[in-house]
Amino acid sequence: MIYTNGFTINAAGNECFITFLQTRPNGQAKTTEEVETVIMTEQCARQLINALAQVYNKVDSDRKAKKAIDVTDTVC
């Protein structure tokens, strides 16, 4: 597994280039390096964004439900 904390996206024609970046502190400055580039079709990129939106909608709703339960349990 490669850890990244940023990315750039370049859509050209029917292809999408996603370059994952890793930024680390380096004294007073930060060093950013390209970790990996993934090339996909526009259709695949659109499917990916929809899938990620669905995943994080579920994550957010689960977190909200858990938080509501924790607050209720604390009050009781």
C-alpha contacts under 8 A as a table, 3 or more apart, distances in Angstrom:
res1	aa1	res2	aa2	distance
2	I	35	V	7.75
3	Y	22	Q	7.21
4	T	7	F	7.74
4	T	20	F	6.06
4	T	21	L	5.53
4	T	22	Q	4.83
4	T	23	T	7.81
4	T	35	V	7.35
5	N	20	F	7.67
5	N	21	L	6.24
5	N	22	Q	5.48
5	N	23	T	6.67
6	G	20	F	5.98
6	G	21	L	4.89
6	G	22	Q	6.34
6	G	23	T	7.52
7	F	18	I	6.71
7	F	19	T	5.39
7	F	20	F	4.31
7	F	21	L	5.13
8	T	18	I	5.75
8	T	19	T	5.20
8	T	20	F	6.63
8	T	21	L	7.63
9	I	16	C	7.00
9	I	17	F	5.67
9	I	18	I	4.62
9	I	19	T	6.46
10	N	16	C	5.84
10	N	17	F	5.06
10	N	18	I	6.55
11	A	14	N	7.47
11	A	15	E	5.93
11	A	16	C	4.42
11	A	17	F	6.22
11	A	42	E	7.93
12	A	15	E	5.48
12	A	16	C	6.31
12	A	17	F	7.94
14	N	41	T	5.85
14	N	42	E	5.18
15	E	39	I	6.80
15	E	40	M	5.68
15	E	41	T	4.51
15	E	42	E	5.23
16	C	39	I	5.71
16	C	40	M	5.29
16	C	41	T	5.94
16	C	42	E	5.88
16	C	45	A	6.59
17	F	37	T	6.63
17	F	38	V	5.79
17	F	39	I	4.61
17	F	40	M	6.63
18	I	37	T	5.54
18	I	38	V	5.23
18	I	39	I	6.46
19	T	34	E	6.67
19	T	35	V	7.32
19	T	36	E	5.74
19	T	37	T	4.15
19	T	38	V	6.36
20	F	34	E	5.99
20	F	35	V	5.50
20	F	36	E	5.37
20	F	37	T	6.17
21	L	32	T	6.57
21	L	33	E	5.67
21	L	34	E	4.61
21	L	35	V	5.39
21	L	36	E	7.44
22	Q	32	T	5.57
22	Q	33	E	5.49
22	Q	34	E	6.48
22	Q	35	V	6.39
23	T	30	K	6.46
23	T	31	T	5.49
23	T	32	T	4.24
23	T	33	E	6.57
24	R	30	K	5.56
24	R	31	T	5.35
24	R	32	T	6.53
25	P	28	Q	7.34
25	P	29	A	6.24
25	P	30	K	4.45
25	P	31	T	6.25
26	N	29	A	5.23
26	N	30	K	5.06
26	N	31	T	6.04
27	G	30	K	7.39
34	E	37	T	7.76
40	M	44	C	6.05
40	M	45	A	6.32
41	T	44	C	5.17
41	T	45	A	6.23
42	E	45	A	5.05
42	E	46	R	6.16
43	Q	46	R	5.19
43	Q	47	Q	6.23
44	C	47	Q	5.02
44	C	48	L	6.07
45	A	48	L	4.98
45	A	49	I	6.30
46	R	49	I	5.26
46	R	50	N	6.32
47	Q	50	N	5.19
47	Q	51	A	6.07
48	L	51	A	5.06
48	L	52	L	6.10
49	I	52	L	5.17
49	I	53	A	6.14
50	N	53	A	5.11
50	N	54	Q	6.30
51	A	54	Q	5.17
51	A	55	V	6.18
52	L	55	V	5.02
52	L	56	Y	6.12
53	A	56	Y	5.34
53	A	57	N	6.02
54	Q	57	N	5.11
54	Q	58	K	6.31
55	V	58	K	5.27
55	V	59	V	6.23
56	Y	59	V	4.70
56	Y	60	D	5.88
57	N	60	D	5.16
57	N	61	S	6.15
58	K	61	S	5.12
58	K	62	D	6.04
59	V	62	D	5.14
59	V	63	R	6.12
60	D	63	R	5.09
60	D	64	K	6.07
61	S	64	K	5.01
61	S	65	A	6.08
62	D	65	A	5.11
62	D	66	K	6.08
63	R	66	K	5.04
63	R	67	K	5.99
64	K	67	K	5.08
64	K	68	A	6.14
65	A	68	A	5.13
65	A	69	I	6.25
66	K	69	I	5.07
66	K	70	D	6.11
67	K	70	D	5.03
67	K	71	V	6.22
68	A	71	V	5.27
68	A	72	T	6.30
69	I	72	T	5.10
69	I	73	D	6.04
70	D	73	D	5.06
70	D	74	T	6.07
71	V	74	T	5.12
71	V	75	V	6.29
72	T	75	V	5.23
72	T	76	C	6.38
73	D	76	C	5.33
